[in-house]
Amino acid sequence: MKKLLAGLMIVSMLSACATVNPYTGEAQTSKAVWGTAIGAATGAATGALVSNNHGAGALVGGLAGAALGGGVGYYLDAQEAELRQELASTGVSVVRDGDSIRLIMPGNITFKTDSSDINAGFYSTLNSVAKVLNKYDNSTVMVLGYTDSTGSAEYNQTLSQQRANAVAAYLQGQGVKSSRFEIMGLGSSNPIASNSTAEGRQQNRRVEIKIIPNK
């Protein structure tokens, strides 16, 4: 009976955490809740094994496991939601990629052609990014610069590094700790569109910020 009670309490907890997708209007279970479910199941099994009273052990273990399993997921869910709110209509794409968040900043809004000077109109967007990074400060911030395939590999590598450095330096100027950063220029590698068209090349000229929570 106590085993059944443990299971029912965990299921009830997960149901209460179901949310409504703001874009589709449909009920969904967030990534954080799945983490909670996995943690709960693992904790319940462990609690049952180590307790003489299996039902009580499963219940306590399940609740403890749920808290641990949901931790990183909740942290990312909250950060993702704030980034989407702050960056709405800025042209920056917010992409949830497993246990990380990617911010894709296209070149047409970040830098002029062949320049590593940040467009003045992009400062406010970076201010919003810095605001969220400072609030959720338990993470590594990877800043990755990319170019299209026009020009030499050496030139593209240098330009992409300079652009990544410029974005990282600006964020650091807004209070984001320099110790959190990893900064790389990747030239024309990893294109996200075809370099055979002007539109595709514009998409490939970009800076990405990847936010990875520290575990």
C-alpha positions as CSV (number, residue, x, y, z in Angstrom):
1,M,0.0,0.0,0.0
2,K,2.8,2.4,0.8
3,K,4.5,1.6,-2.5
4,L,1.3,2.5,-4.2
5,L,1.1,5.8,-2.3
6,A,4.6,6.7,-3.2
7,G,3.9,6.1,-6.9
8,L,0.6,8.1,-6.8
9,M,2.3,11.1,-5.1
10,I,5.1,11.2,-7.7
11,V,2.5,11.0,-10.6
12,S,0.4,13.7,-8.9
13,M,3.5,16.0,-8.5
14,L,4.3,15.6,-12.2
15,S,0.8,16.3,-13.3
16,A,0.8,19.5,-11.3
17,C,3.9,20.6,-13.1
18,A,2.4,20.3,-16.5
19,T,2.3,23.6,-18.3
20,V,0.6,25.2,-21.3
21,N,2.7,25.9,-24.3
22,P,2.3,29.7,-24.9
23,Y,2.7,29.2,-28.7
24,T,0.3,26.3,-29.3
25,G,-2.0,26.5,-26.3
26,E,-1.5,22.8,-25.7
27,A,-0.7,21.2,-22.4
28,Q,2.9,19.9,-22.2
29,T,5.4,18.5,-19.8
30,S,8.5,20.7,-19.7
31,K,12.1,19.4,-19.9
32,A,12.5,20.2,-16.2
33,V,9.5,18.0,-15.4
34,W,11.0,15.1,-17.3
35,G,14.2,15.6,-15.3
36,T,12.1,15.5,-12.2
37,A,10.4,12.3,-13.3
38,I,13.7,10.5,-13.9
39,G,15.1,11.7,-10.6
40,A,11.9,10.6,-8.8
41,A,12.0,7.2,-10.3
42,T,15.6,6.7,-9.5
43,G,15.2,8.1,-6.0
44,A,12.2,5.9,-5.3
45,A,14.1,2.7,-6.4
46,T,17.1,3.7,-4.3
47,G,14.9,4.6,-1.3
48,A,13.2,1.2,-1.5
49,L,16.4,-0.7,-1.5
50,V,18.0,1.0,1.5
51,S,14.9,1.1,3.7
52,N,13.5,-1.8,5.8
53,N,10.1,-0.2,5.2
54,H,10.1,-0.3,1.4
55,G,7.0,1.9,1.0
56,A,8.3,4.8,3.1
57,G,11.8,4.5,1.6
58,A,10.4,4.7,-1.9
59,L,8.4,7.8,-1.0
60,V,11.2,9.7,0.6
61,G,13.7,8.6,-2.0
62,G,11.3,9.6,-4.8
63,L,10.8,13.1,-3.4
64,A,14.5,13.6,-2.9
65,G,15.3,12.3,-6.4
66,A,12.6,14.6,-7.9
67,A,14.3,17.7,-6.4
68,L,17.7,16.7,-7.7
69,G,16.5,15.6,-11.2
70,G,14.5,18.8,-11.8
71,G,17.2,21.2,-10.7
72,V,19.1,21.8,-13.9
73,G,16.0,21.6,-16.0
74,Y,14.1,24.2,-13.9
75,Y,17.2,26.5,-14.0
76,L,17.3,26.3,-17.8
77,D,13.5,26.6,-18.3
78,A,13.4,29.8,-16.3
79,Q,16.4,31.2,-18.1
80,E,15.1,30.3,-21.5
81,A,11.7,31.9,-20.7
82,E,13.4,35.2,-19.7
83,L,15.7,35.2,-22.7
84,R,12.7,34.7,-25.0
85,Q,10.9,37.6,-23.3
86,E,13.9,39.9,-23.4
87,L,14.8,39.1,-27.0
88,A,11.4,39.0,-28.6
89,S,11.4,40.9,-31.9
90,T,15.2,41.6,-31.8
91,G,16.1,39.1,-34.6
92,V,18.0,36.9,-32.2
93,S,16.9,33.2,-32.2
94,V,16.7,31.4,-28.8
95,V,17.1,27.7,-29.3
96,R,16.9,25.1,-26.5
97,D,19.5,22.4,-27.3
98,G,19.3,19.7,-24.7
99,D,20.9,20.9,-21.5
100,S,22.0,24.2,-23.1
101,I,20.6,27.3,-24.7
102,R,21.9,28.8,-28.0
103,L,21.4,32.4,-29.0
104,I,21.9,32.9,-32.7
105,M,22.7,36.5,-33.7
106,P,22.7,37.0,-37.5
107,G,25.3,39.2,-39.0
108,N,22.9,41.7,-40.5
109,I,22.0,43.0,-37.0
110,T,25.4,42.6,-35.2
111,F,28.2,43.8,-37.5
112,K,28.7,45.6,-40.8
113,T,30.3,43.7,-43.6
114,D,34.0,43.1,-43.0
115,S,33.9,44.8,-39.6
116,S,34.2,43.7,-36.0
117,D,32.7,46.9,-34.6
118,I,29.3,46.1,-33.0
119,N,26.4,48.0,-34.6
120,A,25.2,50.7,-32.2
121,G,21.6,49.5,-32.6
122,F,22.6,46.1,-31.2
123,Y,23.8,47.3,-27.9
124,S,20.4,47.2,-26.3
125,T,20.0,43.6,-27.3
126,L,23.3,42.7,-25.8
127,N,22.3,44.6,-22.7
128,S,19.2,42.3,-22.4
129,V,21.4,39.2,-22.8
130,A,23.8,40.5,-20.1
131,K,20.9,41.1,-17.8
132,V,19.8,37.5,-17.9
133,L,23.3,36.1,-17.8
134,N,24.0,38.1,-14.6
135,K,20.8,36.8,-13.0
136,Y,21.5,33.2,-13.9
137,D,25.2,33.2,-13.2
138,N,25.9,29.6,-12.6
139,S,26.8,28.8,-16.2
140,T,29.6,28.8,-18.8
141,V,29.1,31.3,-21.7
142,M,30.6,30.2,-25.0
143,V,30.8,32.9,-27.7
144,L,31.4,31.6,-31.2
145,G,32.0,33.7,-34.2
146,Y,31.3,32.5,-37.8
147,T,31.6,33.9,-41.3
148,D,30.4,32.9,-44.8
149,S,32.8,31.2,-47.2
150,T,33.7,34.4,-49.1
151,G,37.4,35.3,-48.7
152,S,40.4,33.3,-47.6
153,A,40.2,30.8,-44.7
154,E,42.8,32.9,-42.8
155,Y,40.9,36.1,-43.2
156,N,37.6,34.5,-42.1
157,Q,39.2,32.9,-39.1
158,T,40.6,36.3,-37.9
159,L,37.4,38.2,-38.5
160,S,35.3,35.5,-36.7
161,Q,37.6,35.6,-33.7
162,Q,37.5,39.4,-33.6
163,R,33.7,39.4,-33.7
164,A,33.5,36.8,-30.9
165,N,35.9,38.8,-28.9
166,A,33.9,42.0,-29.4
167,V,30.6,40.4,-28.2
168,A,32.3,38.8,-25.2
169,A,34.1,42.1,-24.3
170,Y,30.8,44.0,-24.4
171,L,29.0,41.5,-22.2
172,Q,31.9,41.6,-19.7
173,G,31.6,45.4,-19.8
174,Q,28.0,44.9,-18.6
175,G,29.1,42.9,-15.6
176,V,29.2,39.3,-16.8
177,K,32.3,37.8,-15.2
178,S,35.2,37.1,-17.6
179,S,35.9,33.8,-15.9
180,R,32.7,32.4,-17.3
181,F,33.7,32.8,-21.0
182,E,35.0,30.6,-23.7
183,I,35.6,32.5,-26.9
184,M,36.3,31.0,-30.3
185,G,36.4,32.1,-33.9
186,L,35.4,29.3,-36.2
187,G,35.6,31.0,-39.6
188,S,33.3,29.6,-42.3
189,S,32.9,26.2,-40.6
190,N,29.5,24.9,-39.5
191,P,27.3,26.8,-42.0
192,I,23.6,26.9,-41.2
193,A,22.6,27.8,-44.7
194,S,23.9,27.5,-48.3
195,N,26.8,29.8,-49.1
196,S,25.8,29.8,-52.8
197,T,23.1,32.5,-52.2
198,A,23.3,36.0,-50.7
199,E,20.6,35.1,-48.2
200,G,22.4,32.0,-47.1
201,R,25.7,33.8,-46.7
202,Q,23.9,36.4,-44.5
203,Q,22.7,33.7,-42.2
204,N,26.1,32.1,-42.0
205,R,27.7,35.4,-40.9
206,R,26.7,35.2,-37.3
207,V,27.7,35.1,-33.6
208,E,26.3,32.4,-31.4
209,I,26.2,32.4,-27.6
210,K,25.9,29.0,-26.0
211,I,24.9,28.9,-22.4
212,I,25.8,25.7,-20.5
213,P,24.8,25.4,-16.8
214,N,27.6,24.3,-14.4
215,K,26.8,21.0,-12.8
